Amino acid sequence: MSSCGNNGIDIIFEDNHLLVVKKPVNIPTQKDKSNDSDMLTLLKEDIKKRYNKPGNVYLGLVHRLDRPVGGVMVFAKTSKAASRLSDQVRTRQFKKVYLAVVHGILDKLEGRLENYLLKDTRNNTVSVVKEDTPGGKLAVLDYKVEGIYNGFSLVKVSLHTGRPHQIRVQLANIGHPLYGDQKYGHGVNKPGQQIALWSSEIAFVHPVLKQEMIFSCEPPEVEPWTWFNRV
């Protein structure tokens, strides 16, 4: 059962240790050079108001979503929870599942992609490189096609690594760039289109209660998501 904070952001779950929310598209995860409103600041302000807390509010950033990507995220309300969740991310116990709409019909309905990726920090781009390239890092994901419509595919992606732009780059590399992705699919996408990538599910062990926690949320009811019937 979700609720809504003072800032309009949907709260999926909250206890003394965790805050699970639905990140809207086009909001940075944390403050960047744009100085636009960001998730971390908005949520801290919301907690401060709702609980009438004096002084600074602690909220730990456990994982990130690219600015144009929406969906489920968890933040830590204590430093202990932040540390334990970060350990789960580092040891790949923290599960992340995404939905993506891509151009074209994939040759295989499900499979695994393994590539070495290199980030160009100056241009904020990532490219597929050979295994022995200095700075290249292994990126692994599993995918499954969940729907096909008019030359587009709805793909469910389970990440095994969390490299920058990983899903966008790896799918573009096999000839299936994401709908709306101007950076890795500028030849087939129109300016102004919203990238069709959504954080649909996260799973992890509660940092204190030690129970498995699974949270999910559906993409918005807009194109291209509405092209596919999801049960």
N, CA, C and O of each residue as an XYZ file, in Angstrom:
924
protein
N       0.861     -1.190      0.000
C       0.000      0.000      0.000
C       0.895      1.236      0.000
O       1.647      1.463      0.947
N       0.812      2.018     -1.046
C       1.679      3.197     -1.118
C       0.940      4.430     -0.623
O      -0.289      4.487     -0.628
N       1.711      5.400     -0.201
C       1.157      6.687      0.201
C       1.928      7.761     -0.525
O       2.791      7.472     -1.354
N       1.616      8.996     -0.212
C       2.268     10.082     -0.934
C       2.868     11.064      0.068
O       2.213     11.455      1.034
N       4.120     11.458     -0.172
C       4.750     12.448      0.689
C       4.270     13.849      0.345
O       3.474     14.037     -0.575
N       4.764     14.830      1.093
C       4.368     16.216      0.861
C       4.822     16.733     -0.500
O       4.297     17.727     -1.001
N       5.804     16.049     -1.097
C       6.349     16.504     -2.375
C       5.710     15.791     -3.559
O       6.129     15.992     -4.699
N       4.701     14.961     -3.305
C       4.025     14.262     -4.394
C       4.681     12.972     -4.816
O       4.172     12.290     -5.705
N       5.803     12.611     -4.205
C       6.489     11.364     -4.546
C       5.809     10.197     -3.826
O       5.584     10.254     -2.617
N       5.485      9.144     -4.571
C       4.820      7.978     -3.990
C       5.769      7.224     -3.056
O       6.888      6.880     -3.437
N       5.312      6.977     -1.844
C       6.061      6.167     -0.875
C       5.478      4.757     -0.908
O       4.303      4.563     -0.595
N       6.286      3.783     -1.281
C       5.838      2.403     -1.397
C       5.912      1.695     -0.045
O       5.033      0.905      0.300
N       6.970      1.987      0.715
C       7.168      1.339      2.014
C       8.074      2.219      2.865
O       8.991      2.869      2.363
N       7.791      2.222      4.171
C       8.660      2.971      5.082
C       8.631      2.326      6.464
O       7.570      1.966      6.977
N       9.815      2.186      7.056
C       9.897      1.839      8.475
C      11.019      2.681      9.082
O      11.417      3.690      8.500
N      11.526      2.279     10.237
C      12.564      3.082     10.895
C      13.912      3.017     10.181
O      14.805      3.816     10.462
N      14.056      2.070      9.264
C      15.351      1.828      8.634
C      15.376      2.136      7.142
O      16.420      2.491      6.594
N      14.218      2.000      6.480
C      14.156      2.080      5.024
C      13.082      3.047      4.539
O      12.085      3.292      5.217
N      13.313      3.581      3.359
C      12.301      4.364      2.655
C      12.325      3.907      1.196
O      13.304      4.130      0.485
N      11.246      3.269      0.760
C      11.149      2.776     -0.614
C      10.157      3.657     -1.356
O       9.020      3.825     -0.915
N      10.579      4.214     -2.469
C       9.750      5.184     -3.181
C       9.707      4.883     -4.679
O      10.482      4.080     -5.199
N       8.783      5.549     -5.344
C       8.669      5.485     -6.796
C       9.252      6.772     -7.356
O       8.640      7.835     -7.255
N      10.435      6.675     -7.945
C      11.106      7.860     -8.481
C      10.417      8.308     -9.778
O      10.276      7.508    -10.703
N       9.993      9.554     -9.857
C       9.452     10.061    -11.116
C      10.577     10.192    -12.163
O      11.749     10.324    -11.808
N      10.215     10.156    -13.432
C      11.215     10.343    -14.485
C      11.719     11.793    -14.466
O      11.022     12.715    -14.041
N      12.940     11.950    -14.938
C      13.560     13.270    -15.152
C      13.863     14.055    -13.878
O      13.977     15.281    -13.909
N      13.991     13.347    -12.762
C      14.478     13.977    -11.526
C      15.815     13.320    -11.179
O      15.887     12.093    -11.108
N      16.871     14.101    -10.963
C      18.163     13.497    -10.593
C      18.059     12.742     -9.272
O      17.277     13.117     -8.399
N      18.839     11.688     -9.126
C      18.864     10.944     -7.864
C      19.447     11.801     -6.751
O      18.938     11.809     -5.630
N      20.526     12.526     -7.071
C      21.122     13.442     -6.100
C      21.504     14.729     -6.822
O      21.464     14.800     -8.050
N      21.868     15.724     -6.059
C      22.140     17.044     -6.632
C      23.252     16.960     -7.669
O      24.279     16.316     -7.452
N      23.026     17.625     -8.806
C      24.050     17.663     -9.846
C      24.240     19.103    -10.311
O      23.693     20.033     -9.718
N      25.016     19.277    -11.371
C      25.354     20.634    -11.812
C      24.151     21.406    -12.348
O      24.217     22.625    -12.502
N      23.039     20.695    -12.636
C      21.838     21.395    -13.107
C      21.166     22.184    -11.987
O      20.419     23.129    -12.238
N      21.446     21.778    -10.734
C      20.816     22.371     -9.554
C      19.298     22.218     -9.538
O      18.609     22.942     -8.820
N      18.770     21.270    -10.337
C      17.344     20.970    -10.292
C      17.031     20.194     -9.019
O      17.924     19.634     -8.382
N      15.744     20.170     -8.655
C      15.328     19.386     -7.492
C      15.744     17.936     -7.673
O      15.598     17.375     -8.759
N      16.265     17.324     -6.608
C      16.730     15.946     -6.695
C      16.050     15.102     -5.625
O      15.545     15.621     -4.630
N      16.046     13.781     -5.851
C      15.343     12.861     -4.975
C      15.820     12.937     -3.533
O      15.010     13.021     -2.610
N      17.133     12.908     -3.338
C      17.683     12.880     -1.983
C      17.234     14.098     -1.182
O      16.809     13.968     -0.034
N      17.329     15.276     -1.785
C      16.934     16.509     -1.100
C      15.433     16.553     -0.851
O      14.994     16.911      0.242
N      14.638     16.189     -1.865
C      13.180     16.206     -1.726
C      12.715     15.271     -0.615
O      11.831     15.621      0.167
N      13.310     14.086     -0.547
C      12.888     13.112      0.459
C      13.327     13.514      1.862
O      12.601     13.292      2.831
N      14.508     14.104      1.972
C      14.952     14.606      3.279
C      13.992     15.687      3.784
O      13.605     15.692      4.952
N      13.617     16.596      2.892
C      12.694     17.677      3.266
C      11.339     17.105      3.666
O      10.704     17.592      4.601
N      10.903     16.071      2.953
C       9.612     15.448      3.245
C       9.623     14.788      4.628
O       8.678     14.944      5.401
N      10.697     14.049      4.936
C      10.815     13.399      6.252
C      10.823     14.458      7.358
O      10.178     14.303      8.395
N      11.557     15.515      7.114
C      11.667     16.610      8.104
C      10.281     17.183      8.428
O       9.953     17.441      9.586
N       9.472     17.376      7.364
C       8.130     17.939      7.565
C       7.193     16.935      8.222
O       6.501     17.264      9.185
N       7.170     15.717      7.704
C       6.204     14.727      8.201
C       6.448     14.351      9.656
O       5.503     14.098     10.404
N       7.715     14.313     10.056
C       8.033     13.909     11.425
C       8.444     15.091     12.309
O       8.841     14.918     13.461
N       8.337     16.293     11.740
C       8.658     17.508     12.488
C      10.038     17.416     13.138
O      10.209     17.695     14.324
N      11.027     17.011     12.312
C      12.379     16.795     12.841
C      13.186     18.088     12.778
O      13.177     18.775     11.757
N      13.883     18.422     13.864
C      14.775     19.586     13.833
C      16.119     19.205     13.201
O      16.487     18.030     13.181
N      16.832     20.176     12.698
C      18.189     19.925     12.187
C      18.197     19.104     10.911
O      17.183     18.972     10.224
N      19.368     18.553     10.609
C      19.537     17.781      9.388
C      18.942     16.383      9.521
O      19.002     15.766     10.585
N      18.376     15.903      8.439
C      17.814     14.552      8.383
C      18.804     13.649      7.658
O      19.322     14.014      6.603
N      19.071     12.469      8.223
C      19.952     11.520      7.532
C      19.140     10.684      6.546
O      18.076     10.165      6.884
N      19.651     10.563      5.337
C      19.080      9.658      4.350
C      20.223      9.183      3.463
O      20.879      9.988      2.803
N      20.457      7.884      3.448
C      21.592      7.331      2.716
C      21.205      6.877      1.323
O      20.174      6.235      1.126
N      22.045      7.219      0.360
C      21.842      6.803     -1.030
C      22.484      5.433     -1.222
O      23.695      5.278     -1.068
N      21.660      4.440     -1.561
C      22.119      3.057     -1.675
C      22.431      2.694     -3.124
O      23.418      2.012     -3.401
N      21.591      3.152     -4.042
C      21.804      2.895     -5.477
C      21.251      4.081     -6.244
O      20.581      4.938     -5.668
N      21.522      4.135     -7.527
C      21.139      5.288     -8.340
C      20.299      4.863     -9.531
O      20.348      3.718     -9.981
N      19.524      5.822    -10.028
C      18.878      5.679    -11.328
C      19.256      6.891    -12.160
O      19.292      8.010    -11.650
N      19.540      6.673    -13.450
C      19.816      7.797    -14.336
C      18.643      8.771    -14.285
O      17.502      8.374    -14.052
N      18.933     10.033    -14.503
C      17.907     11.072    -14.415
C      16.626     10.751    -15.203
O      15.534     10.901    -14.654
N      16.722     10.312    -16.480
C      15.485     10.076    -17.234
C      14.736      8.806    -16.853
O      13.642      8.562    -17.360
N      15.309      7.994    -15.966
C      14.720      6.698    -15.617
C      13.903      6.821    -14.337
O      14.363      7.400    -13.353
N      12.681      6.269    -14.354
C      11.844      6.256    -13.162
C      11.733      4.861    -12.596
O      12.258      3.899    -13.157
N      11.027      4.763    -11.456
C      10.768      3.447    -10.887
C      11.136      3.325     -9.426
O      11.379      4.320     -8.745
N      11.173      2.088     -8.953
C      11.335      1.818     -7.526
C      12.789      2.010     -7.076
O      13.729      1.571     -7.739
N      12.940      2.676     -5.935
C      14.253      2.927     -5.319
C      14.131      2.770     -3.812
O      13.068      3.003     -3.237
N      15.242      2.370     -3.171
C      15.266      2.334     -1.708
C      16.357      3.279     -1.204
O      17.452      3.356     -1.761
N      16.020      3.990     -0.137
C      16.973      4.842      0.577
C      17.072      4.343      2.014
O      16.126      3.755      2.539
N      18.212      4.578      2.644
C      18.435      4.124      4.022
C      18.218      5.279      4.999
O      18.708      6.386      4.780
N      17.482      5.014      6.074
C      17.190      6.059      7.060
C      18.195      6.095      8.202
O      18.160      6.996      9.040
N      19.100      5.103      8.232
C      20.170      5.110      9.233
C      21.480      4.751      8.546
O      21.485      4.143      7.476
N      22.581      5.129      9.165
C      23.892      4.813      8.586
C      24.157      3.314      8.611
O      24.821      2.786      7.719
N      23.638      2.620      9.634
C      23.805      1.164      9.701
C      23.080      0.498      8.531
O      23.635     -0.391      7.886
N      21.849      0.920      8.255
C      21.091      0.362      7.130
C      21.789      0.674      5.810
O      21.834     -0.166      4.911
N      22.327      1.877      5.697
C      23.025      2.265      4.466
C      24.241      1.387      4.232
O      24.482      0.940      3.111
N      24.995      1.143      5.269
C      26.204      0.322      5.162
C      25.869     -1.111      4.760
O      26.524     -1.693      3.896
N      24.843     -1.670      5.396
C      24.481     -3.068      5.123
C      23.874     -3.234      3.724
O      24.139     -4.227      3.046
N      23.070     -2.275      3.302
C      22.504     -2.346      1.955
C      23.584     -2.134      0.901
O      23.577     -2.790     -0.141
N      24.507     -1.226      1.170
C      25.618     -1.001      0.233
C      26.471     -2.262      0.086
O      26.960     -2.560     -1.004
N      26.649     -2.999      1.177
C      27.374     -4.271      1.111
C      26.646     -5.261      0.210
O      27.275     -6.001     -0.546
N      25.303     -5.270      0.294
C      24.528     -6.170     -0.563
C      24.660     -5.776     -2.042
O      24.716     -6.641     -2.916
N      24.708     -4.492     -2.309
C      24.918     -4.033     -3.687
C      26.291     -4.486     -4.167
O      26.434     -5.002     -5.276
N      27.298     -4.289     -3.322
C      28.686     -4.616     -3.701
C      28.865     -6.108     -3.940
O      29.600     -6.507     -4.843
N      28.194     -6.941     -3.133
C      28.348     -8.395     -3.251
C      27.279     -9.017     -4.160
O      27.139    -10.238     -4.226
N      26.542     -8.170     -4.847
C      25.538     -8.582     -5.842
C      24.402     -9.398     -5.246
O      23.820    -10.250     -5.917
N      24.092     -9.134     -3.989
C      22.920     -9.759     -3.363
C      21.671     -8.896     -3.547
O      20.546     -9.352     -3.344
N      21.894     -7.651     -3.934
C      20.819     -6.688     -4.152
C      20.338     -6.873     -5.595
O      21.088     -6.611     -6.535
N      19.099     -7.320     -5.773
C      18.584     -7.643     -7.105
C      17.854     -6.446     -7.710
O      17.060     -5.782     -7.043
N      18.136     -6.184     -8.982
C      17.487     -5.084     -9.684
C      16.927     -5.585    -11.010
O      17.638     -6.188    -11.814
N      15.636     -5.323    -11.223
C      14.971     -5.732    -12.459
C      14.384     -4.489    -13.129
O      13.761     -3.649    -12.480
N      14.596     -4.395    -14.427
C      14.115     -3.246    -15.196
C      13.217     -3.712    -16.333
O      13.283     -4.859    -16.774
N      12.380     -2.795    -16.795
C      11.649     -2.976    -18.039
C      12.182     -1.965    -19.037
O      12.475     -0.822    -18.686
N      12.305     -2.398    -20.291
C      12.785     -1.511    -21.343
C      12.014     -1.792    -22.622
O      11.693     -2.942    -22.922
N      11.720     -0.746    -23.368
C      11.157     -0.904    -24.708
C      12.284     -0.606    -25.690
O      12.897      0.461    -25.644
N      12.548     -1.566    -26.584
C      13.661     -1.415    -27.521
C      13.165     -1.502    -28.960
O      12.108     -2.065    -29.244
N      13.952     -0.933    -29.847
C      13.677     -1.024    -31.278
C      13.980     -2.430    -31.778
O      14.992     -3.026    -31.410
N      13.094     -2.953    -32.620
C      13.360     -4.222    -33.280
C      12.903     -5.437    -32.496
O      12.455     -5.338    -31.354
N      13.030     -6.592    -33.146
C      12.662     -7.876    -32.559
C      13.946     -8.652    -32.297
O      14.712     -8.902    -33.228
N      14.193     -9.031    -31.067
C      15.434     -9.725    -30.717
C      15.460    -11.136    -31.312
O      14.426    -11.797    -31.404
N      16.639    -11.583    -31.711
C      16.793    -12.919    -32.299
C      16.389    -14.007    -31.314
O      15.734    -14.979    -31.689
N      16.780    -13.841    -30.054
C      16.437    -14.811    -29.015
C      15.484    -14.147    -28.026
O      15.667    -12.986    -27.661
N      14.459    -14.894    -27.593
C      13.478    -14.333    -26.670
C      14.028    -14.163    -25.261
O      13.487    -13.394    -24.466
N      15.098    -14.876    -24.955
C      15.772    -14.636    -23.679
C      17.239    -15.014    -23.813
O      17.610    -15.826    -24.661
N      18.065    -14.418    -22.966
C      19.487    -14.703    -23.047
C      20.276    -13.866    -22.060
O      19.712    -13.159    -21.225
N      21.592    -13.962    -22.173
C      22.509    -13.214    -21.303
C      23.454    -12.400    -22.175
O      23.935    -12.885    -23.199
N      23.714    -11.178    -21.772
C      24.690    -10.325    -22.452
C      25.862    -10.074    -21.511
O      25.677     -9.666    -20.365
N      27.063    -10.321    -22.008
C      28.287    -10.042    -21.260
C      29.208     -9.197    -22.127
O      29.598     -9.605    -23.221
N      29.543     -8.034    -21.634
C      30.436     -7.125    -22.361
C      31.361     -6.433    -21.375
O      31.095     -6.383    -20.174
N      32.444     -5.904    -21.904
C      33.299     -5.008    -21.122
C      32.962     -3.581    -21.536
O      32.928     -3.252    -22.722
N      32.712     -2.740    -20.530
C      32.302     -1.363    -20.786
C      33.345     -0.391    -20.259
O      33.965     -0.615    -19.220
N      33.519      0.692    -21.002
C      34.465      1.746    -20.615
C      33.725      3.065    -20.586
O      33.067      3.436    -21.558
N      33.828      3.774    -19.473
C      33.135      5.058    -19.345
C      34.064      6.214    -19.710
O      35.205      6.286    -19.255
N      33.546      7.111    -20.538
C      34.231      8.366    -20.863
C      33.600      9.439    -19.983
O      32.535      9.969    -20.302
N      34.266      9.756    -18.872
C      33.673     10.679    -17.900
C      33.539     12.092    -18.455
O      32.647     12.836    -18.048
N      34.409     12.460    -19.370
C      34.344     13.816    -19.923
C      33.057     14.025    -20.723
O      32.413     15.069    -20.625
N      32.696     13.016    -21.513
C      31.496     13.123    -22.342
C      30.286     12.403    -21.749
O      29.201     12.425    -22.329
N      30.476     11.762    -20.587
C      29.411     10.999    -19.932
C      28.795      9.974    -20.885
O      27.575      9.856    -20.993
N      29.662      9.243    -21.568
C      29.210      8.163    -22.443
C      29.951      6.879    -22.074
O      31.029      6.908    -21.481
N      29.344      5.764    -22.441
C      29.914      4.450    -22.158
C      29.966      3.663    -23.460
O      29.039      3.731    -24.267
N      31.044      2.920    -23.668
C      31.170      2.138    -24.897
C      31.609      0.714    -24.581
O      32.238      0.448    -23.556
N      31.259     -0.197    -25.494
C      31.685     -1.596    -25.387
C      33.109     -1.698    -25.907
O      33.413     -1.210    -26.996
N      33.991     -2.337    -25.127
C      35.404     -2.444    -25.496
C      35.863     -3.891    -25.357
O      35.142     -4.739    -24.832
N      37.071     -4.155    -25.835
C      37.646     -5.493    -25.691
C      38.012     -5.754    -24.229
O      38.229     -4.828    -23.448
N      38.074     -7.035    -23.885
C      38.296     -7.446    -22.500
C      39.582     -6.875    -21.909
O      39.631     -6.561    -20.720
N      40.625     -6.739    -22.731
C      41.918     -6.295    -22.215
C      42.093     -4.780    -22.252
O      43.199     -4.282    -22.045
N      41.017     -4.045    -22.513
C      41.102     -2.581    -22.550
C      41.280     -2.028    -21.139
O      40.489     -2.349    -20.252
N      42.304     -1.201    -20.914
C      42.489     -0.602    -19.579
C      41.250      0.179    -19.150
O      40.729      0.999    -19.905
N      40.789     -0.083    -17.940
C      39.612      0.617    -17.421
C      38.296     -0.045    -17.777
O      37.250      0.340    -17.255
N      38.328     -1.038    -18.660
C      37.100     -1.739    -19.031
C      36.591     -2.606    -17.889
O      37.380     -3.272    -17.218
N      35.284     -2.606    -17.662
C      34.699     -3.382    -16.565
C      33.619     -4.315    -17.100
O      32.832     -3.940    -17.969
N      33.595     -5.531    -16.570
C      32.632     -6.527    -17.016
C      31.209     -6.104    -16.647
O      30.939     -5.672    -15.526
N      30.313     -6.239    -17.618
C      28.898     -5.940    -17.417
C      28.085     -7.160    -17.834
O      28.254     -7.680    -18.937
N      27.201     -7.614    -16.944
C      26.414     -8.824    -17.208
C      24.944     -8.550    -16.915
O      24.603     -7.993    -15.871
N      24.078     -8.946    -17.840
C      22.644     -8.861    -17.616
C      21.955    -10.047    -18.277
O      22.453    -10.605    -19.255
N      20.799    -10.424    -17.729
C      19.912    -11.397    -18.359
C      18.694    -10.650    -18.870
O      18.244     -9.691    -18.243
N      18.158    -11.082    -20.004
C      16.976    -10.426    -20.544
C      15.939    -11.468    -20.975
O      16.262    -12.619    -21.269
N      14.694    -11.021    -20.998
C      13.595    -11.859    -21.481
C      12.581    -10.962    -22.178
O      12.126     -9.971    -21.608
N      12.231    -11.311    -23.414
C      11.248    -10.536    -24.163
C       9.854    -10.861    -23.628
O       9.446    -12.022    -23.579
N       9.128     -9.803    -23.225
C       7.804    -10.003    -22.628
C       6.673     -9.561    -23.551
O       5.503     -9.811    -23.262
N       7.014     -8.908    -24.655
C       5.975     -8.470    -25.582
C       6.588     -7.906    -26.856
O       7.721     -7.425    -26.859
N       5.819     -7.974    -27.935
C       6.254     -7.437    -29.223
C       5.102     -6.631    -29.816
O       3.955     -7.078    -29.809
N       5.415     -5.437    -30.330
C       4.374     -4.591    -30.921
C       4.976     -3.707    -32.004
O       5.840     -2.874    -31.734
N       4.511     -3.899    -33.226
C       4.808     -2.965    -34.305
C       6.300     -2.644    -34.443
O       6.683     -1.486    -34.609
N       7.136     -3.686    -34.372
C       8.566     -3.471    -34.542
C       9.317     -3.075    -33.281
O      10.496     -2.727    -33.343
N       8.639     -3.125    -32.131
C       9.280     -2.826    -30.842
C       9.124     -4.044    -29.928
O       8.194     -4.835    -30.082
N      10.039     -4.179    -28.987
C       9.986     -5.273    -28.015
C      10.009     -4.721    -26.592
O      10.734     -3.775    -26.285
N       9.197     -5.336    -25.732
C       9.246     -5.044    -24.301
C      10.149     -6.096    -23.668
O       9.889     -7.295    -23.773
N      11.203     -5.640    -23.014
C      12.223     -6.546    -22.491
C      12.344     -6.376    -20.976
O      12.430     -5.260    -20.465
N      12.350     -7.503    -20.276
C      12.609     -7.516    -18.825
C      14.084     -7.808    -18.625
O      14.601     -8.793    -19.151
N      14.757     -6.970    -17.876
C      16.205     -7.074    -17.702
C      16.545     -7.280    -16.231
O      16.120     -6.508    -15.371
N      17.311     -8.323    -15.953
C      17.826     -8.554    -14.599
C      19.317     -8.263    -14.597
O      20.083     -8.900    -15.320
N      19.724     -7.303    -13.787
C      21.128     -6.890    -13.755
C      21.939     -7.769    -12.810
O      21.494     -8.090    -11.709
N      23.126     -8.151    -13.251
C      24.077     -8.840    -12.376
C      25.212     -7.898    -11.967
O      25.902     -8.136    -10.976
N      25.393     -6.842    -12.733
C      26.366     -5.794    -12.401
C      25.662     -4.457    -12.542
O      24.618     -4.368    -13.188
N      26.218     -3.430    -11.952
C      25.568     -2.124    -11.991
C      26.434     -1.067    -12.643
O      26.756     -0.051    -12.028
N      26.810     -1.307    -13.890
C      27.668     -0.340    -14.590
C      26.847      0.846    -15.104
O      25.663      0.698    -15.406
N      27.480      2.025    -15.204
C      26.766      3.182    -15.753
C      26.222      2.894    -17.150
O      26.920      2.351    -18.007
N      24.970      3.268    -17.356
C      24.309      3.158    -18.670
C      24.303      1.727    -19.211
O      24.152      1.514    -20.414
N      24.466      0.761    -18.327
C      24.700     -0.623    -18.759
C      23.619     -1.169    -19.692
O      23.929     -1.679    -20.769
N      22.354     -1.066    -19.286
C      21.265     -1.633    -20.090
C      21.203     -0.933    -21.445
O      21.059     -1.581    -22.481
N      21.312      0.378    -21.430
C      21.216      1.159    -22.663
C      22.329      0.790    -23.640
O      22.084      0.639    -24.837
N      23.541      0.647    -23.133
C      24.692      0.363    -23.997
C      24.674     -1.078    -24.498
O      24.915     -1.330    -25.679
N      24.388     -2.019    -23.606
C      24.447     -3.423    -24.011
C      23.352     -3.779    -25.024
O      23.595     -4.547    -25.955
N      22.162     -3.229    -24.848
C      21.103     -3.512    -25.806
C      21.348     -2.791    -27.134
O      21.073     -3.341    -28.200
N      21.860     -1.571    -27.068
C      22.210     -0.865    -28.309
C      23.308     -1.610    -29.059
O      23.328     -1.624    -30.290
N      24.220     -2.228    -28.315
C      25.348     -2.936    -28.915
C      24.902     -4.134    -29.758
O      25.595     -4.517    -30.701
N      23.745     -4.733    -29.424
C      23.256     -5.862    -30.230
C      22.199     -5.397    -31.241
O      21.461     -6.206    -31.803
N      22.143     -4.088    -31.456
C      21.271     -3.557    -32.496
C      19.860     -3.228    -32.053
O      18.962     -3.085    -32.884
N      19.653     -3.104    -30.724
C      18.312     -2.834    -30.211
C      18.339     -1.690    -29.196
O      18.137     -1.909    -28.002
N      18.589     -0.464    -29.679
C      18.615      0.672    -28.748
C      17.247      0.908    -28.116
O      16.213      0.558    -28.686
N      17.262      1.504    -26.937
C      16.021      1.790    -26.230
C      15.225      2.878    -26.934
O      15.782      3.824    -27.491
N      13.914      2.717    -26.893
C      13.016      3.757    -27.374
C      13.320      5.057    -26.623
O      13.402      5.066    -25.395
N      13.483      6.133    -27.358
C      13.680      7.448    -26.747
C      15.081      7.758    -26.276
O      15.329      8.859    -25.784
N      16.011      6.816    -26.411
C      17.380      7.049    -25.916
C      18.163      7.868    -26.935
O      18.578      7.359    -27.976
N      18.355      9.144    -26.617
C      19.044     10.044    -27.543
C      20.547      9.780    -27.585
O      21.204     10.053    -28.590
N      21.082      9.250    -26.491
C      22.538      9.084    -26.393
C      23.031      7.854    -27.162
O      24.053      7.918    -27.845
N      22.315      6.752    -27.052
C      22.785      5.508    -27.673
C      21.869      5.029    -28.806
O      22.069      3.950    -29.364
N      20.874      5.840    -29.133
C      19.998      5.490    -30.245
C      19.534      6.712    -30.998
O      18.394      6.775    -31.458
N      20.436      7.706    -31.127
C      20.037      8.987    -31.723
C      19.639      8.853    -33.195
O      18.909      9.692    -33.722
N      20.118      7.798    -33.855
C      19.777      7.626    -35.267
C      18.354      7.161    -35.493
O      17.809      7.359    -36.579
N      17.733      6.541    -34.488
C      16.397      5.977    -34.652
C      15.351      6.635    -33.753
O      14.157      6.383    -33.917
N      15.771      7.463    -32.817
C      14.839      8.115    -31.905
C      14.667      9.585    -32.257
O      15.557     10.213    -32.830
N      13.513     10.116    -31.904
C      13.209     11.518    -32.188
C      13.531     12.367    -30.965
O      13.289     11.940    -29.836
N      14.077     13.571    -31.175
C      14.351     14.466    -30.053
C      13.081     14.710    -29.234
O      11.994     14.900    -29.780
N      13.252     14.699    -27.912
C      12.115     14.962    -27.034
C      11.398     13.723    -26.550
O      10.585     13.799    -25.628
N      11.686     12.566    -27.162
C      11.063     11.331    -26.681
C      11.619     10.962    -25.305
O      12.805     11.145    -25.029
N      10.740     10.441    -24.452
C      11.158      9.986    -23.120
C      11.741      8.581    -23.226
O      11.124      7.694    -23.815
N      12.918      8.378    -22.661
C      13.535      7.054    -22.711
C      12.655      6.031    -21.996
O      12.149      6.290    -20.903
N      12.477      4.865    -22.625
C      11.605      3.823    -22.070
C      12.420      2.815    -21.276
O      12.650      1.690    -21.719
N      12.851      3.239    -20.097
C      13.574      2.373    -19.163
C      13.007      2.629    -17.774
O      12.896      3.776    -17.341
N      12.647      1.550    -17.078
C      11.915      1.677    -15.817
C      12.426      0.665    -14.812
O      12.550     -0.520    -15.124
N      12.724      1.130    -13.597
C      13.120      0.244    -12.497
C      11.855     -0.398    -11.940
O      11.115      0.230    -11.183
N      11.608     -1.661    -12.321
C      10.325     -2.281    -11.996
C      10.346     -3.087    -10.702
O       9.300     -3.289    -10.085
N      11.527     -3.550    -10.283
C      11.568     -4.384     -9.069
C      12.948     -4.342     -8.423
O      13.968     -4.348     -9.112
N      12.965     -4.300     -7.104
C      14.204     -4.469     -6.348
C      13.956     -5.501     -5.250
O      12.852     -5.596     -4.716
N      14.984     -6.267     -4.921
C      14.877     -7.267     -3.863
C      16.174     -7.280     -3.063
O      17.265     -7.232     -3.631
N      16.047     -7.345     -1.753
C      17.216     -7.336     -0.877
C      16.808     -7.883      0.481
O      15.623     -8.088      0.742
N      17.774     -8.115      1.332
C      17.508     -8.564      2.699
C      17.421     -7.331      3.604
O      18.298     -6.468      3.578
N      16.373     -7.263      4.388
C      16.208     -6.123      5.298
C      17.456     -6.006      6.175
O      17.882     -6.996      6.769
N      18.044     -4.819      6.263
C      19.327     -4.662      6.971
C      19.275     -4.960      8.461
O      20.315     -5.201      9.075
N      18.090     -4.949      9.055
C      17.966     -5.214     10.492
C      17.139     -6.470     10.765
O      17.541     -7.311     11.569
N      16.002     -6.604     10.110
C      15.101     -7.735     10.356
C      15.558     -9.009      9.658
O      15.108    -10.103      9.998
N      16.457     -8.867      8.677
C      17.034    -10.003      7.937
C      15.997    -10.762      7.099
O      16.235    -11.904      6.707
N      14.870    -10.144      6.829
C      13.859    -10.760      5.971
C      14.073    -10.315      4.528
O      14.545     -9.207      4.274
N      13.718    -11.199      3.576
C      13.801    -10.784      2.181
C      12.676     -9.795      1.878
O      11.517    -10.021      2.227
N      13.042     -8.711      1.230
C      12.078     -7.669      0.873
C      12.054     -7.545     -0.645
O      13.104     -7.443     -1.280
N      10.862     -7.553     -1.224
C      10.705     -7.383     -2.664
C       9.697     -6.275     -2.905
O       8.588     -6.302     -2.373
N      10.094     -5.295     -3.717
C       9.213     -4.177     -4.025
C       9.171     -3.974     -5.534
O      10.181     -4.107     -6.225
N       7.982     -3.649     -6.025
C       7.854     -3.443     -7.462
C       6.894     -2.302     -7.749
O       6.083     -1.931     -6.900
N       6.988     -1.755     -8.937
C       6.016     -0.767     -9.394
C       5.984     -0.773    -10.922
O       6.987     -1.054    -11.579
N       4.827     -0.461    -11.462
C       4.609     -0.516    -12.900
C       4.950      0.820    -13.558
O       4.852      1.872    -12.927
N       5.352      0.772    -14.831
C       5.606      2.017    -15.560
C       4.316      2.828    -15.708
O       3.222      2.299    -15.514
N       4.446      4.096    -16.047
C       3.252      4.936    -16.209
C       2.397      4.483    -17.394
O       2.890      3.838    -18.320
N       1.120      4.827    -17.348
C       0.187      4.442    -18.420
C       0.284      5.425    -19.585
O      -0.663      6.148    -19.895
N       1.447      5.428    -20.214
C       1.685      6.272    -21.390
C       2.431      5.446    -22.427
O       3.015      4.412    -22.104
N       2.409      5.912    -23.687
C       3.208      5.237    -24.718
C       4.686      5.432    -24.414
O       5.058      6.491    -23.909
N       5.551      4.453    -24.700
C       5.256      3.199    -25.391
C       4.817      2.058    -24.460
O       4.543      0.955    -24.933
N       4.746      2.306    -23.155
C       4.403      1.229    -22.226
C       3.031      0.648    -22.505
O       2.830     -0.555    -22.341
N       2.081      1.477    -22.923
C       0.715      1.019    -23.152
C       0.579      0.176    -24.428
O      -0.493     -0.367    -24.694
N       1.641      0.064    -25.210
C       1.587     -0.784    -26.403
C       1.545     -2.277    -26.036
O       1.158     -3.117    -26.849
N       1.941     -2.579    -24.826
C       2.092     -3.990    -24.434
C       1.121     -4.329    -23.318
O       0.942     -3.548    -22.383
N       0.503     -5.479    -23.416
C      -0.394     -5.948    -22.362
C       0.419     -6.681    -21.307
O       1.014     -7.724    -21.579
N       0.438     -6.119    -20.087
C       1.166     -6.763    -19.001
C       0.181     -7.266    -17.971
O      -0.733     -6.556    -17.554
N       0.390     -8.525    -17.564
C      -0.503     -9.148    -16.592
C      -0.156     -8.639    -15.190
O      -0.790     -9.039    -14.214
